[in-house]
Amino acid sequence: MLNKRSAILLSAAIGMALELGIHAMSGRREAWDSGEYWTVGLPVALVLSLVIGLLTRDRDWLWTALVVPSQVLTMTVRNGALGGLWPLTVLLSTILSFPFVLAAFVGTRFRSRLQHPR
């Protein structure tokens, strides 16, 4: 099982890898401007969020809300566009993490099967 710290680090790493990986694959300045972001990056990040939900304890799956803020922060730092509004941008981007939190929640529904196999 993953502890809280691991859930936080993995969620942030997913967002960072999403931005850096798709940028490296596509060469686009911002990952979400690439088709690979929508067809490869997001599905992989959703599956990884589901796995976090499956492997965490209690409500630690909620830390998957860090996926998009960590992606946005990585993008702004990489682009050198870290202006005065970055804290607000990161906060508001948390709303965009809803699909990842939902995927993690779905993962929690399978925990009992993992812990008590038939």
C-alpha positions as CSV (number, residue, x, y, z in Angstrom):
1,M,0.0,0.0,0.0
2,L,1.1,3.6,-0.7
3,N,1.4,6.0,2.1
4,K,0.3,9.7,2.0
5,R,3.8,10.9,1.0
6,S,4.1,8.4,-1.8
7,A,0.6,9.4,-3.1
8,I,1.6,13.1,-3.1
9,L,5.0,12.4,-4.8
10,L,3.5,10.1,-7.4
11,S,0.7,12.5,-8.3
12,A,3.1,15.4,-8.7
13,A,5.4,13.2,-10.7
14,I,2.6,12.2,-13.1
15,G,1.9,15.8,-13.8
16,M,5.5,16.6,-14.4
17,A,6.0,13.6,-16.6
18,L,2.9,14.4,-18.5
19,E,4.2,17.9,-19.4
20,L,7.9,16.9,-20.0
21,G,7.2,13.7,-21.7
22,I,4.6,15.0,-24.2
23,H,6.8,18.1,-24.8
24,A,9.7,15.8,-25.6
25,M,7.6,13.6,-27.9
26,S,5.9,16.4,-29.8
27,G,8.3,19.3,-29.5
28,R,5.3,21.6,-28.8
29,R,5.9,24.5,-26.4
30,E,2.9,23.4,-24.2
31,A,2.0,19.7,-24.0
32,W,-1.7,20.3,-24.3
33,D,-1.3,21.8,-27.7
34,S,-0.2,18.4,-29.0
35,G,-2.4,15.5,-30.1
36,E,-0.2,13.1,-28.1
37,Y,-1.3,14.9,-24.9
38,W,-5.0,13.9,-25.6
39,T,-4.4,10.5,-27.1
40,V,-1.4,9.2,-25.0
41,G,-0.7,11.4,-22.1
42,L,-4.1,11.8,-20.5
43,P,-5.1,8.2,-20.8
44,V,-1.8,7.1,-19.2
45,A,-2.2,9.7,-16.4
46,L,-5.8,8.5,-15.8
47,V,-4.7,4.9,-15.5
48,L,-1.9,5.8,-13.2
49,S,-4.4,7.8,-11.1
50,L,-6.6,4.8,-10.9
51,V,-3.7,2.7,-9.7
52,I,-2.9,5.3,-7.0
53,G,-6.5,5.0,-5.9
54,L,-6.2,1.3,-5.8
55,L,-2.9,1.3,-3.8
56,T,-3.5,4.1,-1.3
57,R,-5.0,3.9,2.2
58,D,-8.0,5.8,3.4
59,R,-8.5,9.1,1.5
60,D,-4.9,9.5,0.3
61,W,-6.3,9.0,-3.3
62,L,-7.5,12.7,-3.1
63,W,-3.9,13.8,-3.7
64,T,-4.3,13.0,-7.4
65,A,-5.7,16.5,-7.4
66,L,-2.1,17.5,-7.8
67,V,-1.7,16.1,-11.3
68,V,-2.7,19.2,-13.3
69,P,-1.3,21.8,-10.9
70,S,2.1,20.0,-11.1
71,Q,1.8,19.9,-14.9
72,V,1.0,23.6,-15.1
73,L,3.8,24.5,-12.7
74,T,6.3,22.4,-14.7
75,M,5.1,24.1,-17.9
76,T,5.5,27.6,-16.5
77,V,8.9,26.9,-15.1
78,R,10.1,25.2,-18.3
79,N,8.8,28.1,-20.4
80,G,10.3,30.7,-18.1
81,A,6.8,32.2,-17.7
82,L,6.6,32.1,-13.9
83,G,4.9,35.4,-13.3
84,G,3.1,36.9,-10.3
85,L,-0.1,35.0,-10.9
86,W,1.4,31.5,-10.9
87,P,-0.1,30.7,-7.4
88,L,-3.6,31.5,-8.6
89,T,-3.0,29.5,-11.8
90,V,-1.9,26.5,-9.9
91,L,-4.8,26.8,-7.5
92,L,-7.4,27.1,-10.3
93,S,-5.8,24.2,-12.3
94,T,-6.7,22.0,-9.4
95,I,-10.2,22.1,-10.7
96,L,-9.0,20.5,-14.0
97,S,-7.7,17.5,-12.0
98,F,-11.3,16.3,-11.4
99,P,-10.9,13.5,-14.0
100,F,-7.8,12.2,-12.2
101,V,-9.5,12.3,-8.8
102,L,-12.5,10.5,-10.2
103,A,-10.2,7.8,-11.7
104,A,-8.5,7.4,-8.3
105,F,-11.9,7.1,-6.7
106,V,-12.8,4.3,-9.1
107,G,-9.5,2.6,-8.1
108,T,-10.6,2.7,-4.5
109,R,-13.7,0.6,-5.4
110,F,-11.3,-2.3,-6.3
111,R,-9.2,-2.1,-3.1
112,S,-11.1,-4.8,-1.3
113,R,-10.5,-7.2,-4.2
114,L,-6.8,-6.5,-4.0
115,Q,-6.6,-6.9,-0.2
116,H,-8.9,-9.9,0.0
117,P,-8.6,-11.9,-3.2
118,R,-11.1,-14.8,-3.5
